[in-house]
């Protein structure tokens, strides 16, 4: 069973749209997930623009992907969250839905400081 950054059972991040490396709605990961999609965020326009400027356009629809908009919950790569944090555009976080491996890249204090709740 996947654990969150608090050492508890991993909560669901988002089901509309369905998120997660494994598309289960949870930010669980495995050895094939080189991006470590472990940080559950609530998208913002500022972050979506930031991500697009870095080559990862998450808002434009593509076949099989409707595109994200502000307010959507999504499992984000931990390193991209850290990059956004350092740039001052980090989106809010659903701490209970962040998988424990997020702590390899992002301190728990930073996740808590950006808590959505």
Phi, psi and omega in degrees: 000133179290143180247153177267180183293349178262001181082013181254177176299136181293125178277159176292138178269303183198138180244354180216086006280160178289126184246182176102147178307322181262005181052050176253353186095351180248155180271040177283160186220171175213184185295340181275349182273082183293339179275349182051069180285073191241358182252117179275119182237162170254113186301147174231158176299318180300316180291318180300320177294318178300312181296317179298321179295340179259014173093006178237084181283106181265352185261341181276125178297145176219165178305125180082002181216116185284348185088150181257158175221166179307136180100339177290143174266138186208145175276113186257149174299134182300321180293325177291322176299315180299319178299315178294322177300312180296332180271355179081019181234023181295134176285168177291155188241141169264095190303317183295342182257007176270124181290148188303333179289350174300332182292348175292334183244333188230127178295146178304321180300323179290321177297315179296322180295337180252020182299137179288324185298000000 
